[in-house]
Each structure stands twice: as structure tokens, then as C-alpha cells.
Amino acid sequence: MAGLFPDSGGVCRLLDAGAGIGSLSAAFLERWRSGGLNFQSVELDAFEIDNALHLHLAQTFDKYNHSGDFIANIRGDDFIFTATESISGSLFSRSVGFYTHAILNPPYKKINSHSPHRLVLRAAGIETVNLYSAFVALAVALAAPGGQIVAIIPRSFCNGPYYRPFRDFILERAAIRHMHLFASRSKAFKDDGVLQENVIIRLESGGQQGIVTVSTSTDDRFSDLETHEHQFDRIVFPDDSERFIHMPILAESSVELSPVIRHTLTDLGIKVSTGPVVDFRLKEHLRDMPEPGAVPLLYPGHFSSSATTWPQAGMKKPNAIQRNGETEKWLYPNGFYCVVRRFSSKEEKRRVVAGVVDPDLFDGAAVLGFENHLNLFHENKHGLPQALACGLAVFLNSTAVDDNFRRFSGHTQVNATDLKQMKYPSRANLIELGEWAMQQGELTQALIDEKLGTLIA
């Protein structure tokens, strides 16, 4: 992280918010003292709310305080409150000034929508849902023109509706210069229990956006480091209103480049929704197995790569839900649907896992329940033509689509919003894929990839 900062001169004002025992600041100062950064002097503001760590911080910084050109301010106040007061410029606030550099490993924790942190951030023009994105947004807001911010954060900000305001905030105020992706969700930060990929990002405050360097490694040993440069329109697509941030790990994406895969779900007349049955809210209506008055309730566990199995005894999830006045609005007419699991397991090979709902499996049931951990493709809350449902599943289960999906999502979750943002083959091409799949026996990954390859070639 310290090595990502471009060589510089003059006076450095360094921010380390959530400093811990000062490891990041120490790496930055070590580079400076060894001649890698040509500052005349460095003034450091190290924010750490845990007072028990302040002695460790002081000991860390004392090593670099021997030439009269370094000042370390160890601050125990809450960074969010202090920074937002400084930004607001209210009569009684004390400004922290602007920083030329920031190096951050911010805390990771959701912010309650009515918490004091959320309210002061909102007043400062920052709308976000997690402490890590709040710290980065504040670092950008406090950066001097041309200021450099390097942060290591989870990758969840790259996609999804909840981080859209945060993406807007940083993209309007800074240029992305470098992103490094740790591809493993467990190895680099195995002690932290963060079930998503982690990114080191370098931003330049007020910078003119240009080429973005994207590097990758499996973990923090960097033994398999790869680096590529990309035009910004491959990082944030110009026609993407959600402003998803892509991280291309390959020079080219076959799905992205294919002239065949250019259609939105709106073009196809298809919608995708999150399964509406939230089981803990409808607990009294759930049934372990089918019984009179109950209809099928489908969970991710009912689907495998090759088949749908319902009911499943001993699955630890209910197989049915009572159909009545309280549940009726959450149910869909029986039919063919393509479903995608919302969550992949921690180190699962595939991120996008699709299946097909076959209406003949449900003993003539008129309606079906889809649990909240599934996304389902439908036509105005009705089923799809069989070939179209099968074709969607084939397309979504291809390696090319899974690879392309990983460009903008490093989370365990596949949201309906993510699926809406993707491009698809035409309806006719999807039906052709589906008709082909229906004529096959067992579909292997090799068969799926070979078939899609002929379509997009």
C-alpha cells in the first residue's frame, strides 16, 4: 500500500484513520525515510478510538521522529464526527485541514440508518451503509487537490444499489488510479472473517480520470502478481446508470466483446426479482413437508447443477407453505422459471449458479413459493416458455458469464440488481440454447461452454 503512492515532494499531511498500532503509517514513513518519497516534512494525524492502542502508536512513531521534520498527532476522537464537523465548517467546529495523503484500513461494520454516524454523514453529503465506505468518502472529502488516498477495503462497494451513492461520491470527486484485487476470499484476511474479496484502491482527489492499473494476486504473498492497464470505460461502462465498478482480471472478456450479447432484460421482456418469501416473517405458515392446503416452497437447497429435487426430507428447511390470505400475495403461478442462488459458499468455484423450475415436479400445484435466497426470472410474475427458461440457465451457468460477473462483484451475494445490469443474448438465441439443452442428456460444464462459444464466436 505504501508503495502505491507516487513519488512526491513538499510538505506531506498524512491521514491514517483507524490506525490500530500504526502499521500502515509506519510503512509509509519507512518509505519516506528510506528516500522513496521526497517530502521536506511529514505531519501525521492518526485517528484511533481505542485508547489502549495509543501507547503502541506512540512507540511506533517515535522511531521516525529523529530529524525535527516529523510530527505525529495521535487522536482518540471519533473520526466520523471530527471529519464531518470539519467538512460542514460550522461556527464551533475545529477544522482538521486538508490532507495530501491518506492510507487507510478502515473498520468494517454496517451503519444503522438512524444512528448518529449515519445522520452526521448525511448532513455532510455522504450517504453510505458501512463504516469502511464512510471512512473512504471522508478521506476523499478531506483531501487536498491532487491528494492521494490508498485504502484496503472489501469489494462490496463495486456493485449493488446500497453503495450507489458512495460510488457516485468518489467518482465525482476523485480519479481511480490503481486497484489491486486479492482473489481469495479467505487467505489474505483469514483472521477477519470477511466473506468477500478485498481491494486495495488508490484514488486521486480532483484528478482527471484516465488509464486505470488493475493488479491481482491470490493472497498477501503477491507470488502470482499480475498487472494490466485498462481504459476507464472498461472499469465503469459509459451506459451504466448504476455505475458498477468492474475489475477486469483478463485483458479481454468474451462476453463483454461479443456482438451477440448486447440485450437487456427489458429488451427480452423478462424481469428478475428476489424471492419474496422471507421465512422468519411467515414462520407460522411454513410446513416441513407437503400437506393439504400447503403449496411448494423452494429454497436454494432444492436445486443442484443437474436437477431440481422437491420435496427433500431432512433438508432442515421447510418444503411447503400454507396458501391463505396472508401468504397469497407472495406466491407465483406454477410454471417454468429460471432461478439463481443469491449466495455462494465461501470458496465455491462458481459465483453464478442457475437452475430451472419444472412445473411437473409439484403434483399439480397451482402456485409456488420462492424463498428470499433465490432470484427468479419471470414474465410479469408468471412463468417463462420452457425453452427460454432452459436457455437462460445454460447462459448463466457458462464459465464466460461467471468470469464476467466477477469483474464487478467480489461478494458472496448475487443480487437481482446485478442480474438486471448484465447483458444477454437475444430472446431467439436463448430459446435456441434452451432447445439444444432439452435435447441433451446430462449437461457438463464443457458442453455448456462449448455451446456458448459457438454462439458468441
C-alpha positions, 0 to 999 in steps of 0.5 A: 500500500505504501508503495502505491503512492507516487513519488512526491515532494513538499510538505506531506499531511498524512491521514491514517484513520483507524490506525490500530498500532500504526502499521500502515503509517509506519510503512509509509514513513519507512518509505519516506525515510528510506528516500522513496518519497521526497517530502521536506516534512511529514505531519501525521494525524492518526485517528484511533478510538481505542485508547489502549492502542495509543501507547503502541502508536506512540512507540511506533512513531517515535522511531521516525521522529529523529530529524525535527521534520516529523510530527505525529498527532495521535487522536482518540476522537471519533473520526466520523464526527471530527471529519464531518464537523470539519467538512460542514465548517460550522461556527464551533467546529475545529477544522482538521485541514486538508490532507495530501495523503491518506492510507487507510484500513478502515473498520468494517461494520454496517451503519444503522440508518438512524444512528448518529454516524449515519445522520452526521454523514448525511448532513455532510453529503455522504450517504453510505451503509458501512463504516469502511465506505464512510471512512473512504468518502471522508478521506476523499472529502478531506483531501487536498487537490491532487491528494492521494488516498490508498485504502484496503477495503472489501469489494462490496462497494463495486456493485449493488444499489446500497453503495450507489451513492458512495460510488457516485461520491468518489467518482465525482470527486476523485480519479481511480488510479490503481486497484489491486484485487486479492482473489481469495476470499479467505487467505489474505484476511483469514483472521477477519472473517470477511466473506468477500474479496478485498481491494486495495484502491488508490484514488486521486482527489480532483484528478482527471480520470484516465488509464486505470492499473488493475493488479491481482494476486491470490493472497498477501504473498503477491507470488502470482502478481499480475498487472494490466492497464485498462481504459476507464470505460472498461472499469465503469461502462459509459451506459451504466446508470448504476455505475458498477465498478468492474475489475477486469482480471483478463485483458479481454472478456468474451462476453463483454466483446461479443456482438451477440450479447448486447440485450437487456432484460427489458429488451427480452421482456423478462424481469428478475426479482428476489424471492419474496418469501422471507421465512422468519416473517411467515414462520407460522405458515411454513410446513416441513413437508407437503400437506393439504392446503400447503403449496411448494416452497423452494429454497436454494437447497432444492436445486443442484447443477443437474436437477431440481429435487422437491420435496427433500426430507431432512433438508432442515428447511421447510418444503411447503407453505400454507396458501391463505390470505396472508401468504397469497400475495407472495406466491407465483403461478406454477410454471417454468422459471429460471432461478439463481442462488443469491449466495455462494459458499465461501470458496465455491468455484462458481459465483453464478449458479442457475437452475430451472423450475419444472412445473411437473415436479409439484403434483399439480400445484397451482402456485409456488413459493420462492424463498428470499435466497433465490432470484427468479426470472419471470414474465410479469410474475408468471412463468417463462416458455420452457425453452427460454427458461432452459436457455437462460440457465445454460447462459448463466451457468457458462464459465464466460458469464461467471468470469464476467460477473466477477469483474464487478462483484467480489461478494458472496451475494448475487443480487437481482440488481446485478442480474438486471445490469448484465447483458444477454443474448437475444430472446431467439438465441436463448430459446435456441440454447434452451432447445439444444439443452432439452435435447441433451442428456446430462449437461457438463460444464464443457458442453455448456461452454462449448455451446456458448462459444459457438454462439458468441464466436 
